[in-house]
């Protein structure tokens, strides 16, 4: 592991000069330069002092960066039943994230399971067909190209109110599908 290179990366992220880091750690600029060029190795105590100034723990400093998947392809998606329809889970690990996107596909005349009240909200975008959002007191119609937003505290379900299949991009926050 190139300790000096990592120290330099953290120093530059904070927009500190070698001189400023040296002053804050009571080391010399020459020593910081040698360290960053991996010409010497710091003691554990010195490394802890430097990392404290840089705002990084020893554990963070020595841990490998986590690879975060950014793009998901259809091979990553999975399906589950939702009433008469199907959920296509777009982001497989979304349960650990703040938002949970799915595509809800409903056959003609079909409806999803009733959503019980929860703390959060949902937004949807009708990709295809005609959707009816039904709460205990009201019904709302959304056509292809329309979006909707509903508070999680309202018990509701979605019904396909058109001819043919209805597809909705549906996002819940926090994730709870």
C-alpha positions in Angstrom: 0.0 0.0 0.0 1.3 3.5 -0.9 0.6 5.3 2.4 2.2 8.5 1.2 0.1 8.6 -1.9 -3.1 8.2 0.1 -2.1 10.9 2.5 -1.5 13.3 -0.4 -4.9 12.5 -1.9 -6.6 13.3 1.4 -4.6 16.4 1.9 -5.4 17.7 -1.6 -9.1 16.9 -1.1 -9.0 19.4 1.9 -7.1 21.9 -0.2 -4.2 21.9 2.3 -0.6 22.6 1.3 2.3 20.5 2.6 3.3 23.4 4.8 -0.2 23.7 6.3 -0.3 20.0 7.1 3.2 20.2 8.6 2.2 23.1 10.9 -1.0 21.4 12.1 0.9 18.1 12.8 4.0 19.8 14.2 6.1 18.0 11.6 8.4 19.6 8.9 7.3 20.3 5.3 10.3 18.2 4.2 9.1 15.2 6.2 5.6 15.5 4.7 7.1 15.7 1.2 9.2 12.5 1.9 6.2 10.8 3.3 4.0 11.6 0.3 6.6 10.4 -2.0 6.9 7.1 0.0 10.5 7.8 0.8 9.9 7.2 4.5 7.2 5.5 6.7 5.5 7.2 9.6 5.2 5.7 13.0 1.6 4.7 14.0 1.4 7.7 16.4 2.5 10.1 13.6 0.1 8.5 11.1 -2.7 8.9 13.6 -1.8 12.6 14.1 -1.8 13.2 10.3 -5.0 11.4 9.8 -6.7 13.3 12.7 -5.8 16.6 10.9 -7.2 15.1 7.6 -10.4 14.0 9.3 -9.9 10.3 8.5 -9.8 7.3 10.9 -7.2 4.6 10.7 -10.0 2.2 9.7 -11.2 4.4 6.8 -7.6 5.0 5.7 -6.7 1.3 5.4 -10.1 0.0 4.1 -10.4 -0.7 0.4 -12.8 1.6 -1.4 -16.2 -0.1 -2.0 -17.3 -0.6 -5.5 -20.7 0.9 -5.9 -22.8 -0.3 -8.8 -24.2 2.7 -10.7 -25.7 1.1 -13.8 -28.1 -1.8 -13.6 -29.1 -3.8 -16.7 -32.1 -6.0 -17.3 -30.0 -9.0 -16.1 -29.9 -7.3 -12.6 -33.7 -6.8 -12.4 -36.0 -9.3 -10.8 -39.7 -9.9 -10.8 -42.3 -10.3 -8.0 -46.1 -10.6 -8.0 -48.1 -7.6 -7.0 -51.9 -8.3 -6.9 -52.9 -9.0 -10.5 -49.7 -7.5 -11.8 -45.9 -7.7 -11.6 -43.2 -5.6 -10.0 -39.9 -5.3 -11.9 -37.3 -4.4 -9.3 -34.9 -2.0 -11.1 -32.3 -1.7 -8.4 -31.8 -5.0 -6.6 -30.3 -3.6 -3.4 -32.7 -0.6 -3.2 -34.1 -1.9 0.2 -30.9 -0.4 1.8 -31.3 2.9 0.0 -33.7 5.8 0.5 -35.7 5.3 -2.7 -37.1 2.1 -4.2 -37.9 2.2 -7.9 -40.0 -0.5 -9.6 -42.0 -0.8 -12.8 -45.5 -2.0 -12.0 -47.1 -3.8 -14.9 -50.9 -4.4 -14.7 -52.9 -6.4 -17.2 -56.2 -4.9 -18.5 -58.6 -4.6 -15.6 -55.9 -5.7 -13.1 -54.9 -3.9 -9.9 -52.0 -4.0 -7.5 -52.2 -5.0 -3.8 -53.6 -2.4 -1.5 -50.9 -0.2 0.1 -51.4 0.2 3.8 -50.4 3.5 5.4 -46.7 4.1 6.1 -44.4 7.0 6.8 -43.1 8.2 3.5 -44.3 9.0 0.0 -44.7 7.6 -3.5 -44.4 9.0 -6.9 -45.3 7.4 -10.2 -45.0 8.0 -13.9 -47.4 6.2 -16.3 -45.2 4.8 -19.0 -48.0 3.1 -20.9 -51.8 2.8 -20.6 -54.2 4.4 -18.1 -54.0 4.1 -14.3 -56.5 4.8 -11.7 -55.1 5.7 -8.2 -57.8 4.8 -5.6 -57.7 6.0 -2.0 -60.4 5.4 0.6 -62.2 8.6 -0.4 -61.1 9.5 -4.0 -60.1 8.2 -7.4 -57.6 9.9 -9.7 -56.8 9.0 -13.3 -53.3 9.3 -14.8 -52.7 8.6 -18.5 -49.4 7.7 -20.3 -47.1 10.6 -19.8 -48.7 11.8 -16.5 -47.1 11.6 -13.1 -48.6 11.3 -9.7 -47.6 11.7 -6.1 -49.3 10.3 -3.0 -48.5 10.5 0.7 -47.7 7.1 2.3 -50.2 7.8 5.1 -53.1 7.4 2.6 -54.2 3.8 2.1 -54.4 3.2 -1.7 -54.1 0.9 -4.7 -53.6 1.3 -8.4 -55.9 -0.2 -11.0 -55.5 -0.5 -14.8 -58.3 1.7 -16.1 -57.5 1.4 -19.8 -57.5 -1.1 -22.6 -54.3 -3.1 -22.8 -51.4 -3.3 -20.4 -50.5 -0.4 -18.0 -46.9 0.2 -17.0 -45.9 2.6 -14.2 -42.5 3.7 -13.0 -43.2 3.8 -9.3 -40.8 5.1 -6.6 -41.3 4.8 -2.9 -39.3 6.6 -0.2 -38.3 5.2 2.2 -38.0 1.9 0.5 -40.7 -0.5 1.7 -42.3 -2.4 -1.2 
